[in-house]
Amino acid sequence: MAHNGSEPQDSGSPGEQTQDAAAAAAAAPATAPALLSEDELALINALQLSPRASWTELGRALGVDPVTVARRFHRLSAQGTAWVGFSPGPRLLEQICVAYVVIDCAPGTTARVAGSLSAHPHMVTIERTSSGHDILATVATRDLPALSRYTLDLLPQLPGITAVRSRIVTHMFTEGGHWRIAALAPAQRARLTARAPAPAAVPSAQRTTHRELTSFDRALATRLAHDGRAPYQALARDLGVSLSTAKRRVEALIRRGLLRFRCDFARPLGGWPVAVTFWARVPPADLPGIGQSLIRLPETRNCAAVSGPQNLVLQASLHSVSDILRLETHLATAHPALDIADRVITLRQDKLLGRLLDAHGRSVGVVPADLWAEPAL
């Protein structure tokens, strides 16, 4: 699954990157940049389906020259409008602790708090929201005690934060790495998905835990967070190992369901400027069936069973604000047992799976998620 190029690397400490991201957002032009073209969206869709496919494979599926495909992606990457990075695999999601954390801030401090939180490696995703609370964050730690220390002992100490409430994920039905745009024909999708087998099933007694992930694995994940399309030669050089070692370890982590790759893009520029979070109550007996049904909706980005009075969270990407009512009406009609208690619109996303974003959703830096580190401010 090697490829013929890599994404430009980000540099600097997390704090410096966060400051750069804030400066970039503040300096954004009054008018939005151009929307992504149909050809660019087709490439993004292809990379969603096969993030590490070679330029030749991508070009064959798209019907264009491999050199053109490579040039197109490098342009998108340089502009921060599309990128490929590391994502926890399904087995790792079963072993770590993930929570949706609702944060209230003192008046006038929300932007500063969001900027400070963006430098935290356990803050995977950060959204500033429209009502009910100021910040909605997705937090991941190695276990429940680490999450407790982070949310109970550390976050309340951060200047500007007035309240922290955690809703722990008890089951992840789907996460954003599975969300797809529909920019390819069925034959093109089939050509790309036919070469990507699912992770092999591993008996629970034999599954690797996060404690068995080596320091090399963590360094590998950090490197891949910056560039998920990094060639094995580059990984081997940067991590000081042989080419065969780098390739073998990446393939082993993928096979065991601990590592996966995903392509993300500036959603406002791609035609999905609206993100909404629904908090819902579902009878426990109906939760598995409804959750499985919701992940089949094309709008669904994240769906999880969570602790608290609202035991289901659904996050969707939409084309317009008016689509929120349409989606909610569909949910109420298709699932009478599902009671939506709140719907929250994202006003600005500051961080997405470790990527620092500007006001248009473009990547301006990277603070790789480090789920295994001890939480600290």
RODO-2510 file (C-alpha; in nm, 4 decimals, decimal comma):
residues 377
     n   res          X          Y          Z
     1     m     0,0000     0,0000     0,0000
     2     a     0,2946     0,2299    -0,0579
     3     h     0,2411     0,5495    -0,2498
     4     n     0,4429     0,7985    -0,4449
     5     g     0,4418     1,1046    -0,2216
     6     s     0,3669     1,2413     0,1200
     7     e     0,1915     1,5298     0,2854
     8     p     0,3925     1,8354     0,3946
     9     q     0,4900     1,8111     0,7585
    10     d     0,3837     2,0460     1,0365
    11     s     0,6422     2,1583     1,2899
    12     g     0,6624     2,3328     1,6217
    13     s     0,5348     2,2535     1,9689
    14     p     0,1631     2,1998     2,0348
    15     g     0,1429     2,5382     2,2030
    16     e     0,3086     2,7118     1,9082
    17     q     0,0821     2,5288     1,6629
    18     t    -0,2255     2,6303     1,8601
    19     q    -0,1155     2,9946     1,8563
    20     d    -0,0498     2,9687     1,4818
    21     a    -0,3974     2,8198     1,4306
    22     a    -0,5604     3,1011     1,6252
    23     a    -0,3630     3,3593     1,4299
    24     a    -0,4572     3,1977     1,1002
    25     a    -0,8234     3,1931     1,1941
    26     a    -0,8118     3,5581     1,3001
    27     a    -0,6396     3,6526     0,9752
    28     a    -0,8901     3,4632     0,7569
    29     p    -1,0335     3,6785     0,4773
    30     a    -1,3826     3,8199     0,5105
    31     t    -1,4955     3,6195     0,2083
    32     a    -1,4719     3,2417     0,2183
    33     p    -1,2195     3,0681    -0,0085
    34     a    -1,3397     2,8814    -0,3160
    35     l    -1,5417     2,5667    -0,2678
    36     l    -1,3842     2,2348    -0,3566
    37     s    -1,4354     2,1254    -0,7162
    38     e    -1,6060     1,8039    -0,8277
    39     d    -1,2682     1,6550    -0,9201
    40     e    -1,1284     1,7402    -0,5779
    41     l    -1,4299     1,5912    -0,4013
    42     a    -1,3928     1,2749    -0,6094
    43     l    -1,0308     1,2420    -0,4959
    44     i    -1,1309     1,3003    -0,1337
    45     n    -1,3994     1,0322    -0,1621
    46     a    -1,1445     0,7926    -0,3115
    47     l    -0,9051     0,8599    -0,0231
    48     q    -1,1862     0,8071     0,2278
    49     l    -1,2320     0,4603     0,0808
    50     s    -0,8615     0,3773     0,0476
    51     p    -0,6444     0,6327     0,2305
    52     r    -0,3076     0,4753     0,1438
    53     a    -0,3780     0,3619    -0,2106
    54     s    -0,1018     0,4399    -0,4586
    55     w    -0,1365     0,7251    -0,7022
    56     t    -0,1644     0,4642    -0,9761
    57     e    -0,4553     0,2894    -0,8036
    58     l    -0,6293     0,6181    -0,7331
    59     g    -0,5746     0,7391    -1,0886
    60     r    -0,7124     0,4152    -1,2302
    61     a    -1,0292     0,4469    -1,0214
    62     l    -1,0723     0,8164    -1,1042
    63     g    -0,9848     0,7814    -1,4720
    64     v    -0,6997     1,0328    -1,4611
    65     d    -0,3220     1,0230    -1,4809
    66     p    -0,1438     0,9266    -1,1531
    67     v     0,0747     1,2373    -1,1774
    68     t    -0,2381     1,4511    -1,1923
    69     v    -0,3824     1,2747    -0,8881
    70     a    -0,0629     1,3274    -0,6882
    71     r    -0,0407     1,6938    -0,7876
    72     r    -0,4059     1,7491    -0,6988
    73     f    -0,3679     1,5970    -0,3520
    74     h    -0,0463     1,7853    -0,2776
    75     r    -0,2239     2,1095    -0,3658
    76     l    -0,5131     2,0242    -0,1345
    77     s    -0,2704     1,9268     0,1402
    78     a    -0,0673     2,2466     0,1039
    79     q    -0,3883     2,4490     0,1279
    80     g    -0,5002     2,2513     0,4343
    81     t    -0,8261     2,1558     0,2625
    82     a    -0,7707     1,7775     0,2716
    83     w    -0,5427     1,5433     0,4628
    84     v    -0,4927     1,1806     0,5644
    85     g    -0,4158     1,0918     0,9239
    86     f    -0,4182     0,8242     1,1917
    87     s    -0,7366     0,7064     1,3612
    88     p    -0,7924     0,4525     1,6406
    89     g    -0,9051     0,1177     1,5051
    90     p    -1,2164    -0,0663     1,6292
    91     r    -1,0225    -0,2885     1,8708
    92     l    -0,8467     0,0091     2,0255
    93     l    -1,1786     0,1898     2,0695
    94     e    -1,2947    -0,1078     2,2760
    95     q    -0,9971    -0,0727     2,5096
    96     i    -0,9606     0,3015     2,5694
    97     c    -1,1987     0,5419     2,7414
    98     v    -1,3804     0,7976     2,5248
    99     a    -1,6150     1,0681     2,6499
   100     y    -1,8115     1,3628     2,5188
   101     v    -1,7183     1,6453     2,7539
   102     v    -1,9428     1,9510     2,7849
   103     i    -1,7554     2,2609     2,9046
   104     d    -1,8970     2,5934     3,0214
   105     c    -1,6801     2,9051     3,0203
   106     a    -1,6873     3,2438     3,1870
   107     p    -1,8248     3,5211     2,9628
   108     g    -1,5766     3,6305     2,6998
   109     t    -1,3319     3,3438     2,7588
   110     t    -1,4595     3,0689     2,5283
   111     a    -1,2194     3,1380     2,2406
   112     r    -0,9205     3,1520     2,4757
   113     v    -1,0245     2,8321     2,6517
   114     a    -1,0739     2,6523     2,3197
   115     g    -0,7271     2,7658     2,2122
   116     s    -0,5710     2,6361     2,5334
   117     l    -0,7542     2,3040     2,5121
   118     s    -0,6427     2,2552     2,1525
   119     a    -0,2881     2,1973     2,2766
   120     h    -0,3992     1,9038     2,4952
   121     p    -0,3262     1,5630     2,3354
   122     h    -0,6321     1,4079     2,5051
   123     m    -0,8632     1,6653     2,3464
   124     v    -0,9307     1,4802     2,0241
   125     t    -1,2024     1,7095     1,8855
   126     i    -1,3197     2,0551     1,9993
   127     e    -1,6367     2,2310     1,8858
   128     r    -1,7789     2,5647     1,9927
   129     t    -2,1556     2,5317     2,0013
   130     s    -2,4724     2,7348     1,9689
   131     s    -2,6647     2,6668     2,2894
   132     g    -2,6721     2,4888     2,6226
   133     h    -2,2961     2,4896     2,6659
   134     d    -1,9931     2,6671     2,5226
   135     i    -1,7650     2,3813     2,4158
   136     l    -1,8325     2,0213     2,3208
   137     a    -1,5144     1,8137     2,3206
   138     t    -1,4359     1,4528     2,2441
   139     v    -1,1789     1,3282     2,4947
   140     a    -0,9881     0,9994     2,4856
   141     t    -0,7632     0,8522     2,7545
   142     r    -0,6066     0,5148     2,8174
   143     d    -0,8570     0,4199     3,0883
   144     l    -1,1314     0,5488     3,3180
   145     p    -0,8971     0,6581     3,6017
   146     a    -0,7030     0,8753     3,3565
   147     l    -1,0260     1,0283     3,2290
   148     s    -1,1326     1,0969     3,5882
   149     r    -0,8072     1,2742     3,6702
   150     y    -0,8289     1,4823     3,3552
   151     t    -1,1921     1,5921     3,3834
   152     l    -1,2299     1,6109     3,7637
   153     d    -0,8894     1,7350     3,8776
   154     l    -0,7219     1,9125     3,5866
   155     l    -0,9746     2,0758     3,3538
   156     p    -1,1526     2,2751     3,6305
   157     q    -0,8169     2,4392     3,7071
   158     l    -0,7922     2,5925     3,3615
   159     p    -0,8680     2,9677     3,3749
   160     g    -1,2050     3,0480     3,2214
   161     i    -1,3655     2,7064     3,2707
   162     t    -1,6656     2,7188     3,5021
   163     a    -1,8130     2,3688     3,4629
   164     v    -1,7139     2,0306     3,3185
   165     r    -1,9610     1,7471     3,2581
   166     s    -1,8620     1,4142     3,1049
   167     r    -2,0772     1,1659     2,9167
   168     i    -1,8786     0,8469     2,8827
   169     v    -1,9131     0,6389     2,5667
   170     t    -2,0353     0,2904     2,6583
   171     h    -2,0494     0,1725     2,2973
   172     m    -1,9351     0,3383     1,9764
   173     f    -2,1709     0,2439     1,6943
   174     t    -1,9664     0,4396     1,4406
   175     e    -1,7076     0,7177     1,4346
   176     g    -1,6220     0,9862     1,1831
   177     g    -1,3664     0,7801     0,9932
   178     h    -1,6515     0,5802     0,8399
   179     w    -1,8408     0,8839     0,7117
   180     r    -1,8321     0,9110     0,3325
   181     i    -1,9256     1,1673     0,0735
   182     a    -2,0978     1,0392    -0,2418
   183     a    -1,8716     1,1789    -0,5133
   184     l    -1,7863     0,8546    -0,6962
   185     a    -1,9816     0,6205    -0,9202
   186     p    -2,0565     0,2709    -0,7826
   187     a    -1,7975     0,1107    -1,0122
   188     q    -1,5304     0,3510    -0,8887
   189     r    -1,6152     0,2787    -0,5258
   190     a    -1,6072    -0,0952    -0,5908
   191     r    -1,2624    -0,0720    -0,7500
   192     l    -1,1221     0,0968    -0,4385
   193     t    -1,3010    -0,1054    -0,1705
   194     a    -1,2290    -0,4447    -0,3253
   195     r    -0,8651    -0,4123    -0,2229
   196     a    -0,9265    -0,3180     0,1415
   197     p    -1,0151    -0,6208     0,3586
   198     a    -1,1583    -0,5616     0,7051
   199     p    -0,9378    -0,6267     1,0111
   200     a    -0,9228    -0,9932     1,0966
   201     a    -1,1218    -1,1056     1,3992
   202     v    -0,8982    -1,1574     1,7031
   203     p    -1,0163    -1,3681     2,0014
   204     s    -1,0646    -1,1453     2,3047
   205     a    -0,8089    -1,3408     2,5053
   206     q    -0,5444    -1,2661     2,2397
   207     r    -0,6210    -0,8998     2,1769
   208     t    -0,3429    -0,6520     2,2348
   209     t    -0,4221    -0,3958     2,5024
   210     h    -0,3026    -0,0389     2,5003
   211     r    -0,0518    -0,1299     2,7721
   212     e     0,1145    -0,3689     2,5253
   213     l     0,1558    -0,1007     2,2614
   214     t     0,5244    -0,0208     2,2542
   215     s     0,6906     0,3183     2,2596
   216     f     0,7674     0,2568     1,8938
   217     d     0,3959     0,2092     1,8215
   218     r     0,3196     0,5399     1,9901
   219     a     0,5911     0,7161     1,7910
   220     l     0,4552     0,5548     1,4768
   221     a     0,1027     0,6756     1,5528
   222     t     0,2316     1,0293     1,6127
   223     r     0,4184     1,0283     1,2822
   224     l     0,1122     0,8989     1,0974
   225     a    -0,1075     1,1646     1,2593
   226     h     0,0996     1,4215     1,0707
   227     d     0,0902     1,2293     0,7444
   228     g    -0,1174     0,9148     0,7098
   229     r     0,0179     0,8654     0,3583
   230     a     0,3819     0,8711     0,4633
   231     p     0,5712     0,6045     0,2633
   232     y     0,7212     0,3164     0,4579
   233     q     1,0656     0,4423     0,3569
   234     a     0,9949     0,7759     0,5273
   235     l     0,8542     0,6065     0,8388
   236     a     1,1620     0,3849     0,8644
   237     r     1,3990     0,6799     0,8230
   238     d     1,2216     0,9065     1,0710
   239     l     1,1822     0,6356     1,3366
   240     g     1,5279     0,4828     1,2933
   241     v     1,4192     0,1314     1,1940
   242     s     1,4443    -0,0850     0,8859
   243     l     1,1935    -0,0599     0,6031
   244     s     1,0676    -0,4122     0,6739
   245     t     1,0153    -0,3310     1,0432
   246     a     0,8126    -0,0181     0,9680
   247     k     0,5982    -0,1989     0,7115
   248     r     0,5477    -0,5066     0,9268
   249     r     0,4434    -0,3069     1,2329
   250     v     0,1962    -0,0861     1,0484
   251     e     0,0371    -0,3877     0,8835
   252     a     0,0189    -0,5725     1,2163
   253     l    -0,1534    -0,2801     1,3906
   254     i    -0,4038    -0,2534     1,1039
   255     r    -0,4663    -0,6293     1,1003
   256     r    -0,5347    -0,6337     1,4736
   257     g    -0,7782    -0,3445     1,4458
   258     l    -0,5664    -0,1032     1,6513
   259     l    -0,4814     0,1384     1,3732
   260     r    -0,6719     0,2740     1,0761
   261     f    -0,6419     0,5678     0,8428
   262     r    -0,8941     0,8322     0,7430
   263     c    -0,9158     1,1178     0,4987
   264     d    -1,0686     1,4406     0,6275
   265     f    -1,1298     1,7698     0,4544
   266     a    -1,2543     2,1233     0,5124
   267     r    -1,6227     2,0386     0,5281
   268     p    -1,7544     2,3941     0,4862
   269     l    -1,5628     2,4151     0,1573
   270     g    -1,6884     2,0755     0,0444
   271     g    -2,0573     2,1530     0,0821
   272     w    -2,1126     2,0299     0,4394
   273     p    -2,0948     2,3521     0,6436
   274     v    -2,3397     2,2395     0,9141
   275     a    -2,2630     1,9970     1,1978
   276     v    -2,5317     1,9118     1,4509
   277     t    -2,5305     1,6996     1,7656
   278     f    -2,8503     1,5311     1,8812
   279     w    -2,8789     1,4142     2,2416
   280     a    -3,1530     1,1522     2,2686
   281     r    -3,3211     0,9161     2,5110
   282     v    -3,3801     0,5601     2,3944
   283     p    -3,5198     0,2663     2,5932
   284     p    -3,2166     0,0487     2,6732
   285     a    -3,3675    -0,2549     2,5016
   286     d    -3,4041    -0,0533     2,1792
   287     l    -3,0615     0,1086     2,1895
   288     p    -2,8635    -0,1546     1,9903
   289     g    -3,1191    -0,1738     1,7104
   290     i    -3,1678     0,2008     1,6780
   291     g    -2,7942     0,2648     1,6938
   292     q    -2,7306     0,0181     1,4126
   293     s    -3,0054     0,1796     1,2075
   294     l    -2,8701     0,5312     1,2555
   295     i    -2,5233     0,4443     1,1290
   296     r    -2,6742     0,3628     0,7895
   297     l    -2,7929     0,7211     0,7416
   298     p    -2,5641     0,9098     0,4979
   299     e    -2,5610     1,2124     0,7310
   300     t    -2,4335     1,0202     1,0351
   301     r    -2,0766     1,0987     1,1315
   302     n    -2,0615     0,9752     1,4920
   303     c    -2,3104     0,7668     1,6862
   304     a    -2,2571     0,6302     2,0362
   305     a    -2,4323     0,5042     2,3454
   306     v    -2,3347     0,7256     2,6381
   307     s    -2,3855     0,7619     3,0112
   308     g    -2,6347     1,0127     3,1487
   309     p    -3,0043     1,0916     3,1110
   310     q    -2,9635     1,1117     2,7319
   311     n    -2,8121     0,7749     2,6484
   312     l    -2,7558     0,8224     2,2743
   313     v    -2,5557     1,0856     2,0864
   314     l    -2,5802     1,1328     1,7110
   315     q    -2,3568     1,3757     1,5226
   316     a    -2,4395     1,4544     1,1610
   317     s    -2,2890     1,6557     0,8762
   318     l    -2,5434     1,8474     0,6690
   319     h    -2,5621     2,0800     0,3712
   320     s    -2,7752     2,3491     0,5388
   321     v    -2,9368     2,4496     0,8672
   322     s    -3,2779     2,3655     0,7205
   323     d    -3,1624     2,0039     0,6852
   324     i    -3,1610     1,9753     1,0651
   325     l    -3,5403     1,9770     1,0866
   326     r    -3,5663     1,7369     0,7937
   327     l    -3,3293     1,4920     0,9630
   328     e    -3,4990     1,5267     1,3001
   329     t    -3,8388     1,4668     1,1417
   330     h    -3,7064     1,1530     0,9748
   331     l    -3,5649     1,0268     1,3038
   332     a    -3,8940     1,0841     1,4841
   333     t    -4,0916     0,9079     1,2109
   334     a    -3,8574     0,6122     1,1663
   335     h    -3,7868     0,5607     1,5380
   336     p    -4,0826     0,6568     1,7618
   337     a    -3,8946     0,5259     2,0668
   338     l    -3,6176     0,7812     2,0105
   339     d    -3,6817     1,1017     2,2081
   340     i    -3,4520     1,3879     2,1066
   341     a    -3,3869     1,5984     2,4164
   342     d    -3,1530     1,8554     2,2603
   343     r    -3,0029     1,9520     1,9306
   344     v    -2,6822     2,1580     1,9262
   345     i    -2,5326     2,3253     1,6197
   346     t    -2,1561     2,3623     1,5912
   347     l    -2,0635     2,7260     1,5342
   348     r    -1,6931     2,6584     1,4848
   349     q    -1,4768     2,3506     1,4995
   350     d    -1,1338     2,4245     1,6428
   351     k    -0,9917     2,0735     1,6359
   352     l    -1,0718     1,7509     1,4511
   353     l    -0,8935     1,4290     1,5494
   354     g    -0,5788     1,6226     1,6372
   355     r    -0,5943     1,8650     1,3443
   356     l    -0,6137     2,2341     1,4328
   357     l    -0,8666     2,4072     1,2079
   358     d    -0,9260     2,7636     1,0943
   359     a    -1,2668     2,9259     1,0571
   360     h    -1,3169     2,7575     0,7184
   361     g    -1,2314     2,4092     0,8468
   362     r    -0,8835     2,4017     0,6930
   363     s    -0,5971     2,2299     0,8718
   364     v    -0,3408     2,4757     1,0073
   365     g    -0,1482     2,2474     1,2435
   366     v    -0,1390     1,9134     1,4219
   367     v    -0,1479     1,8167     1,7895
   368     p    -0,1474     1,4357     1,7645
   369     a    -0,3786     1,2546     2,0016
   370     d    -0,1755     1,0742     2,2678
   371     l    -0,4230     0,8479     2,4416
   372     w    -0,1528     0,6792     2,6470
   373     a     0,0139     0,9785     2,8128
   374     e    -0,0656     1,0826     3,1682
   375     p    -0,3104     1,3777     3,1507
   376     a    -0,1579     1,7150     3,2300
   377     l    -0,2324     2,0817     3,1732
***
